[in-house]
Amino acid sequence: MSEISGQCLCGAVRVTARTEDPILRACHCDMCRRHTSGAFFSIETLPGSVEVSGDASVYRSSEWAQRGFCSTCGSTLWYETLHDGRRNLAAGLFADGGGAPLKMEFFADMCPQGYRLAGDHKRLSTEETIAMFSGGDA
């Protein structure tokens, strides 16, 4: 197990979390693309290990999730699923994305034609992703 720490663009918000076997995930849903202007890359951390200091704000973006962002610079901080309270931290907060490999794409069937992510990793459809985020079976 290791600890990762990072910060938003302006440094007003700092985050630390523990990881066991960190992985990167990419989400292509309409909301993530609007929020980040591309896929939202997040790093998986151990549940309950995320610590945030600074002026972070939260926006409830759907029935099952909310998003955190820096109140000063607007940097994306996390995507949190409400049914289990898991915060998926923005990979850009950490040097080299926390050193984690890309292992999963959410809403892979919504990925824009302008880009595709290379590699052999799991790609969940819209239906599979919604089931997973809402607490159902994928």
C-alpha atoms as one frame of an Amber mdcrd trajectory, in Angstrom:
protein
   0.000   0.000   0.000   1.206   3.489  -0.777   0.048   7.056  -0.287  -0.333
   9.522  -3.125  -0.683  13.272  -2.782  -1.448  15.986  -5.242  -3.033  19.363
  -5.753  -5.260  21.412  -8.018  -3.892  23.857 -10.596  -3.551  26.785  -8.171
  -2.536  24.706  -5.132  -5.453  25.890  -2.972  -6.766  22.317  -2.638  -4.536
  19.408  -1.732  -5.505  15.749  -1.624  -3.949  12.609  -0.212  -5.183   9.052
  -0.513  -4.003   5.497  -0.100  -3.770   3.050  -2.959  -3.179  -0.662  -2.967
  -2.836  -1.371  -6.668  -3.699   1.974  -8.322  -5.409   1.980 -11.700  -6.538
   4.743 -14.033 -10.050   4.842 -15.426 -11.426   7.039 -18.207 -15.042   8.169
 -18.555 -16.528   9.345 -21.862 -20.035  10.329 -20.701 -21.471  13.671 -21.798
 -21.137  15.140 -18.289 -17.468  14.203 -17.879 -16.632  15.562 -21.321 -18.424
  18.839 -20.531 -16.705  19.054 -17.153 -13.175  18.331 -18.397 -13.339  18.978
 -22.168 -12.350  15.369 -22.808 -12.432  12.039 -21.052 -12.284  12.244 -17.251
  -9.296  10.242 -16.043  -9.514   9.121 -12.425  -7.295   7.105 -10.136  -8.698
   4.360  -7.965  -7.973   4.742  -4.261  -8.881   2.780  -1.143 -12.380   3.591
   0.168 -12.360   6.100   3.020  -8.702   7.039   2.496  -9.196  10.346   0.657
  -8.284  13.471   2.627  -8.962  16.919   1.181  -7.670  20.243   2.481  -8.615
  23.618   1.070 -11.708  25.228  -0.381 -13.366  22.478  -2.420 -16.929  22.752
  -3.709 -19.334  19.976  -4.682 -21.886  19.800  -7.485 -24.560  17.069  -7.556
 -24.412  16.108 -11.231 -26.826  13.150 -11.315 -29.079  10.948  -9.192 -26.128
   8.792  -8.216 -23.096  11.097  -8.201 -21.507  14.408  -7.358 -18.326  16.120
  -8.520 -15.756  18.055  -6.560 -13.845  21.052  -7.856 -11.537  23.759  -6.539
 -13.492  26.861  -5.552 -10.568  29.060  -6.632  -9.299  27.738  -9.970 -12.091
  25.322 -10.917  -9.846  22.263 -11.271 -11.698  18.961 -11.288 -10.990  17.086
  -8.046 -13.211  14.012  -7.956 -16.263  12.092  -9.067 -18.110  10.536  -6.105
 -20.735   7.802  -6.267 -23.409   8.454  -3.670 -24.480   4.849  -3.008 -21.064
   3.956  -1.581 -19.347   7.349  -0.983 -16.338   6.416  -3.141 -14.372   9.355
  -4.478 -12.590   8.739  -7.749  -9.836  11.348  -7.757  -8.855  13.225 -10.899
  -5.622  11.692 -12.206  -4.342  15.161 -13.166  -3.941  16.050  -9.492  -1.000
  13.644  -9.236   2.399  13.619 -10.915   2.335  11.055 -13.737  -1.293  10.171
 -12.906  -0.085   8.520  -9.718   1.988   6.131 -11.827  -1.117   4.026 -12.481
  -1.876   2.155 -15.729  -5.151   2.635 -17.638  -7.395  -0.359 -16.838 -10.988
   0.707 -17.554 -13.150   2.992 -19.687 -16.699   3.970 -18.695 -19.316   4.840
 -21.339 -16.913   3.465 -23.960 -19.719   3.445 -26.527 -19.944   7.250 -26.137
 -16.253   7.905 -26.889 -16.047  10.651 -29.547 -14.795   9.709 -33.000 -11.927
  12.201 -32.622  -9.990   9.984 -30.215  -9.677   6.418 -29.008  -7.626   5.167
 -26.092  -5.134   2.463 -27.017  -4.373  -0.611 -25.001  -5.925  -3.780 -23.726
  -8.234  -2.733 -20.899 -11.884  -3.190 -19.931 -14.424  -1.038 -21.791 -17.886
  -0.736 -20.215 -20.934   0.278 -22.264 -23.406   2.937 -21.121 -25.737   0.273
 -19.719 -22.933  -1.491 -17.820 -21.584   1.790 -16.441 -24.953   3.038 -15.184
 -25.610  -0.292 -13.470 -22.218  -0.095 -11.751 -22.503   3.545 -10.631 -26.079
   3.231  -9.410 -25.251   0.234  -7.253 -26.799  -2.363  -9.576 -25.078  -5.296
 -11.180 -23.031  -4.671 -14.287
